[in-house]
Amino acid sequence: MENEPPFNDSGLFARLDALGLTHETVEHDALYTVEQSRALRGDLPGAHIKNLFLRDKKRRMFLVTVLESREMDLKALRQQIGAQGNLSFGNAELLMQHLGVIPGAVTPFSVINDRDGNVTMVLDRALTEIDPVNAHPLRNDRTTAIAPGDLLTFLKAENHAPLILDFDAKS
């Protein structure tokens, strides 16, 4: 497994098709930030996301996918996901090694490349209620729309059933 090249977008699309999941992809300029995405997307309907690739003191890794407008408090998140010590952002090398993507292309679809199950998937509950969910298909010059139920089906099929957190709940 270690020497297999990571999936690319066509491999991802083949996997989605094999699972019988409907998806639609649009091409655009490469995007690296939420601000660039907002400026370029126009009227693309549905949920738009941001993805945080994080690690804790014990070197456990987390991929946290939330609404793009969500303010994230890493100290509170640490408690919610059971992380040990402070959370920090994983570097580009770790990102490529475990999820097979570059910074700017991080996506919930990238768990397809975490064949050893080293990354815990964390999903904003709000994303299960907005159709479609828009995510990069392992590259940041395209956006793929998928129904929230189909995204959950994909994550479970890739052995990354997400920890779903309600960030809107009052604590």
Secondary structure, DSSP 8 states (H G I E B T S, - for coil): -TTS----HHHHHHHHHHTT--EEEEE-S---SHHHHHHHHTT--SEEEEEEEEE-TT--EEEEEEETT----HHHHHHHHT-SS--EE--HHHHHHHH---TT---GGGGGG-TT--EEEEEEGGGGSSSSEEE-SSSTTEEEEE-HHHHHHHHHHTT---EEE-TTS--
